[in-house]
């Protein structure tokens, strides 16, 4: 099992990939960076992995645990090994989650809560609460990047925010 990315690494990678996304839905206004941090924490603990348990065991991949059968459709690619491609490339894994959220938004006719539930397989486990808590941290709010020292200085607030979505001892490895 790969080690998780550090919080600042995940945050910065997500910020970089969001800036490359042409849709205005992927922004601070609808599906913001903090929301994807919550999703990536709950779904994979910041690890680019294949799901190995639960109802969709083996079917979902990446930081955002998107069903692998949708990789080529969402990314407009023709990968022969979509699972391997995503698991070898953290940027591609983030891009896949962004595109999956856009597809969920379209599928749910722009209803954010319903799109989050669609993305999450029927629920959106406190993702909005985590996003809102992260937005209260000045170094994070409306910023696309954070330094390692800023993340460490805000560790307590970040841990509190992430634990609104999911608690796990792996949290000690992200700082």
N, C-alpha and C positions, 0 to 999 in steps of 0.2 A: 504494500500500500504506500503510495507516495506521500511524502510530507506535505502539509498544507502550505500554501503561500503565506507569507507574513501579511498582516492586515494592510500595511502601507503598499506592499507589492500588488495585492489584489485590487486595492482602491485605485492605484495609479494605472494598472493595466486596463481596468474598466474605464477609467477616465479617458485614456488614450483611444480606446476602441469606440467609445461613445462619440468622441469628436469626429471620427471617421464615418459615423452613421448619418446618412443624409436625411432621414426622417426627423421631423420636428417633434414627433411623439417621444423619441428617445432624447430626453432633455431634462432640465431641472423642473419642468412644468408638469409632466405627466408620469413618465417612467424614468425616474431619476437614478443617479448613480447609487444613492443610499438605498434605494429600493432593491436594486440588483445585488448590492452587498448583502442585504438581508436574505434574498433568495439563494445566493451562492453559499452563504453560511448554512442555511437550513438544509439545502439540498446536498451539499458535498463537503462542508467544512473547508471551503477554499481549495479543494483538490480537484484536479482534472482527471476524473475517474469514470469507470463504468459501474453502474449500480449493481450491487452484488447481493441485495436482499430486498424483501418486500414484494408487493404485488407485481411490480414491473422489473423484477430482477433480470439483469442482462439486457434490458431493452433501452435503458436511458444512459446517457453519457454526458460528460463534461461538467463544468462548474455548475451549470444550471439544470443538469439532468434532463436533457431534451431527448425524446425518443429517437434513437439513431436512424430509424427508417425515414425520418424527415430531413436528414442532413442535406442531401443533394437538392431537395425541393427548396428548403429555406435559404440555403447558401448559393443556389443557382449554379451548382457544380455537377460533375459526373464522376465523383470519386468511386473507384472500384472497391476501396476499403474505407468507407466513411468513418467507421469506428476508429480505426487506426489513425486516420488523418486528424481527427479531432483530438484524440488523446495524445498525439505527438505535438500539438500546437496550441499553446494556451490562448493565443490571439484568436485562433479559429474557434476555440471553445466559447470564448466570450461573444464573438460575432454570432455564433449559432443561437445563444440564449437571447441576444437582442432581436434577431430575426424571428425567433419563436414567439417572443412577446408581441412583436408587431402583428404576427399572424393571429395570435389570440385576441388582440385588440380588434382586428378586422372581423374576426369570427363573431365576436361579441358586440359588434356594431359600436365600438368606441366606449363602451361601459367599462371603466377601469376596474372596478371591483369584480365584475363578472369575468373580465379578461384575466385577472390575477387568479381567480378560481379555476378558469379553464387551463391556464398555464400550470397551476399546482395540482391538477388532477381532482378538482372538486373543492379544494380549500386553499386559503392563502394565510398560512399560520403566522399571524402577528407580523407579517412583513411590513405593513404600513406603520405599525407601532415602532418597529426597529428603525425604519427609515426616518420617522419623525424624531426619534431620540437622537439619531446620528446628526440630523440637521440642526440640532441645538448646540452642537460642538462647533465653535467658531472656525477652527482650522479645517473643518470638513465642509461646512455649509457653503454651497455655491462655489466649491473649488473642485477642480478635476484631478488634483494631486495633493499628496501629503508626504512629508518627510518621515523617515523612521523615527527621528527624535520627537516630532510632533505627535506621532502615533503613541510613542511611549509616554509622553507627557499627558496624554488624554486616555491612557489605558483604562482607568476605572470607568470612565464614561462610555468608552467603546465597548468594554466587556458588558456593562449594564445593558447597553442597547442591543448587542448581539444575543444576550441571554433572554431578551424578551421573545425572541423567535425560538431559540433552542439552546439548552445548556449541555455542555460536554467538557470533559477534562482536556480535550485537545486544544481548548482555548489558550492554554499556557504556551502552546507552540507558535502562536501567531504574532508574538511580540519579541 
